Amino acid sequence: MVNILFVCTGNTCRSPMAEAILKAQKFSDVSVRSKGIAAADGDSASMHVENLLHQHNMWLKHHSGKIQLDDIEWADYVLTMTNQHKQLLQMLFPTFVDRIFTLSELAIEENRDVVDPYGGDGVVYTQTFSELIQLIKNLAKKQQWRKE
């Protein structure tokens, strides 16, 4: 079993989208969660995220949460949306630096940020969603996870 933790800022946009996208792939040997660096506990995913997931037949019962040590300990891979997230987590959890990557560096071997759609319109959310789909498809292909 491989445990994947997606991390963004508020855990209401990018990381829940990434979590839902990977869960929708139904890999039998992958467990996935999401958290935020500055998340308030218990918030729902944004309305735009919920709409996009529904349109793509993806479901996620989501309540935001702030990342904690036990999340890092659980994860085999901590995949952040930005290099800044990665650097902060590596500073906060120095014993786990070998688990912390940006999603893009692990998926496409290019360290670039996934744009935060927070506060944007539906078009911005759709662009971020599309980018996450491509990154996660590449990640899954590279990791060669098995389907159920």
PETA-V860713 format. One record per pair of residues at least 4 apart in sequence whose C-alpha atoms are under 6 Angstrom apart, sorted by sequence separation. I is the first residue (numbers start at 1). J is the second residue. D is the distance in whole Angstrom. If there is no record, write none. Layout:
# PETA-V860713
i;j;d
I;J;D
I;J;D
This chain:
# PETA-V860713
i;j;d
11;15;6
20;24;6
54;58;6
89;93;6
90;94;5
103;107;6
104;108;5
105;109;4
120;124;6
132;136;6
140;144;6
53;58;5
80;85;6
105;110;5
80;86;6
104;110;6
105;111;5
8;15;5
90;97;5
104;111;6
117;124;6
7;15;5
104;112;6
117;125;5
6;15;5
19;33;6
16;34;6
44;62;6
15;34;5
44;63;5
43;63;5
42;63;5
43;64;5
78;99;6
81;102;6
42;64;5
77;99;5
78;100;5
79;101;5
80;102;5
41;64;5
79;102;5
80;103;6
11;35;5
41;65;4
79;103;5
11;36;4
10;36;5
39;65;6
3;30;6
5;32;6
7;34;6
9;36;5
39;66;5
1;29;5
2;30;5
3;31;5
4;32;5
5;33;5
6;34;5
7;35;5
8;36;5
9;37;5
10;38;5
11;39;6
107;135;6
1;30;6
3;32;6
5;34;5
7;36;5
9;38;5
10;39;4
37;66;6
35;65;5
36;66;5
37;67;6
35;66;6
36;67;6
82;113;4
107;138;5
35;67;5
81;113;6
107;139;4
12;45;4
81;114;5
12;46;6
20;60;6
11;64;5
5;75;6
4;75;6
3;75;5
8;80;6
3;76;5
4;77;5
5;78;5
6;79;5
7;80;5
8;81;5
6;80;6
27;146;6
28;147;6
27;147;5
28;148;5
27;148;6
